[in-house]
């Protein structure tokens, strides 16, 4: 029985318990930020979009810092026109890029940021307080904002995340995104390519068991365009012993243009309207030199482009664009399409190339799904339809949310605390090919020193192993396979360098030994789920062949002294040899491989008494593995931050978060104080009941206090702290709350008394019902109810006249809350008594006749033998069953 109970407990322990944890996904776009949360809490959808403070499903990807106040998202959007040099955008596209590339990028978008070049050769931004922040730190602020949205939405702590990145992100960009997330306290489960997130969302609710298909995901966002070819299929697998069909997809290829997006269309409009406004101004003035004018115009142009997607004509109006002059104009869709004529051909290149590389024609593609905001432009859709020869394009996915929802599915699959029933296998590939190259003294450069380590579109994640024959320290460099296919802004294909040391020392240490093979160095690489390639470790491999004395068991002829001495010496020699071998193995940090063995059972007639130990020499081959030191020598944008830098960055971000929290708390308390003053003054002026419950002196004093605090609020309260607002609010409430409480009691107390007396009159009817319909209720319980009701009635009869005698401006003798409290206790007592159940009737045994009893007794004596036999048989049967049970239990135990 105990065995069965233990087995059941073990099974219960293996059953997964639903976790209250949650994970999030972040779609990091050029202009917009989307956040999705996976949370299995009851009453909520498992995957949902986290809305921001403005109840919107996406937030501007902006950070601003002005006069010591940091704002993120929607709050920053309102400052772009006024402070274009202090609202930072395009962070995703600028991160981990060389300084020169970043400078040209922001100039082309008319972004007047104060850039500085850091020690890595990348751009950092100088805030107006003089503090310099790296782009990773600014991106960490955005991730922290996303984390707060997720936690507010899910009402639980969230730390694990999957972040989507564009496919053209290289090693430096991917490492920078991960470091930024770490600064924000986000645990990155994985980075995911945007097209893979969209493919997950597309295929999660579809079946491909009967028909595999090719789908192209075409994405034109704000700053880039790509086309990804994905193959959806199904395969058979075992699940709980049954063969089931499982869906999967594999990314076959992806082609992009990282310099073409919706912003390029907007810039064409900006240049068109700037030229028009400059003609209106005359005098050779160019508003391109005015950051504020350009910021205002770009903001309105974005709206104009959106209008043109649904209308053939769109107006534009910019107030006080420059020198207090307004600008008004309009543009037709036809003119807009003419301005962007060369962009339409460029937009088709990724689609054409991805089909060409795969050898597919357009008719072999089952669907072309459009994602990204810029795909809503009618002319672009028409060009795509013309190339594909289709009347309609596929729009089954939400162009804005497909990626973030797919990334959320990936986060759920990777999380330990959350599992979804819906599964879809994902096979993504490396978007770049990677090459390993070795450099060192006496290292002949040939095919073995420069190898393709990761072919393009190789499955991720993965492990790679390479081995070289060399005896001296060397260096390893990792680079992009093709100089024609590198991330935007990258000038050198090399993105990582490592110094491998310790090989020369290991070779020298073992040089006196009999090396049976050349010294080798093994290199172990890994390509993570996030697409980051690293050299994890390296080791030297040395093979040595030596004659080694090993113990051997021999039969002794007799127990003579000579035999004993030989045995002792042999034993000592064997022990010494074993110790030496052990020492060599420990020194080499390796394991001695010994294939020889001896056993007394193989010697005929051998016993423990007549066997003595002797030694013999055998040729042994040993392999020693010495761990080599691998030091990272990365410089430039891909260089990782030092621990000191990360610690200082976290401190700065924590200080900003603390100041933001204090600022928000101050603003909330200020609004509370201001709202209390206005609502209170309105009550004092409009309600006639205030005069009934307060004296003239009280009212005048209170109004004077309200005016005093209001004057302070607008004069000296602009720079006040949260504590000051809180203290003044408490002071005003201490005066006003008693007045308003008495005013509320004017109506609340009579209503409570009315309800109480009505119920007291109902008590007598309730008691009569008990006496007639529930006579089993004990009289003492009924008396208790009547007694409690009588006490309550007397209390009301006593307190009500006292309250009527005092003025309404005095402290009340009793309150409505006291009445309701006593009434609730009485109602609870009545409910308990009313639930008393009727007792079950007692069943009396019938009186037996004596004659019948005597006859029954005789019959009993006559059949007693048979009954005993029956009883014995039953016992025997029970014993037999018991033995069977015992045997079964024993068998289960075995």
CORWO-V947818 format. One record per helix or strand of 3 or more residues. SS is the DSSP state (H for helix, E for strand). FROM is the first residue (numbers start at 1). LEN is the number of residues. If there is no record, write none. Layout:
SS;FROM;LEN  SS;FROM;LEN
//
This chain:
H;2;13  E;22;7  E;32;8  E;47;3  E;63;4  E;69;4  H;74;4  H;91;4  H;99;10  E;115;3  E;122;5  E;132;3  H;135;20  E;158;8  H;171;13  E;187;7  H;194;10  E;213;8  E;225;15  E;242;16  H;262;20  H;287;3  H;291;18  E;313;10  E;325;8  H;333;7  H;341;18  H;362;3  E;367;5  H;373;4  H;378;11  H;402;13  E;425;5  E;434;7  E;450;5  E;462;8  E;474;7  E;494;8  H;503;7  E;520;8  E;533;23  H;561;27  H;600;3  E;611;22  H;643;44  H;689;5  H;696;20  H;717;3  H;722;52  H;779;27  H;816;19  H;850;13  H;864;30
//
